[in-house]
Amino acid sequence: MDDKFIGFDIETAPDFEMAEKLWKAPSRLKDPAKIADAKAEYLAEAALSPLTGRVVVIGLIGIEAMPEYLEGPEKAVLEAFWGYFRENHYAAHRFCFWSGAGNAGHFDIDFIVTRSRILGLDVPATARNGRYYGTRIVDLAAEFLLNRTGDYLSLTNAGEIFHLFDEGVTPACKRKKPDDPITGAGFALAYANGATRQAALDYLANDLFLLYHLAKAIL
């Protein structure tokens, strides 16, 4: 791993059982059809909340630009992540992710911290202490967008801006296409299927390559 940064990216899956327990129809809705639509939308987005979703895989990448994957039961995955964090404490590695948001868009790290607490894992004080993340946790999007509230830049569009899809970039980053078989929303299902598991990991690897080059450019 690089002595400057470790990039990380998470993939999540829905916990429909918990989502069903937590679901409550909005009081403003009275029409059964609209309530059903609202519930369907809520369940469709279950993987986007640490309250109704879980971590499936955490990808890591450092100076060697070789993706690593933390896989297995969710608790073991999170324990391994915090193990990396603690092991690299004295090396002052910065743990970087891409939220896309210019301000307060900490999806990946928020998900990891919340799920860790739910599963009874200790969150290092150097990662989160009180209301704030430590200086070793870096949202590259917020850093690049200078914390401007309201700004948003997707990982793919950041790749375009930094010419990461041009020939000559090593390792080459691939543009996502509308007809790609693997998507962020479909990752969990593809990963769970033995026939498409490697394709899902390749999808994650591409995001990690983008993250690697963005970290080098921004930091």
Buried (B, 14 or more C-beta within 10 A) or exposed (E): BBEBBBBBBBBBBBBBEBBEEEBEBEEEBEEEEEEEEBBEEBBEBBBBBBEBBBBBBBBBBBBEBBBBBBBEEBBEBBBBBBEBBEEBEEEEBBBBBBBBBBBEBBBBBBBBBBBBBBBEBEBBEBBBEEEEBBEBBBBBBBBBBEBEEEBBBEBBEBBEEBEBBEEEBEBEBBEBEEEEEBEBEBBBEBBEEEEBEEBBBEBBBBBBBBBBBBBBBBB
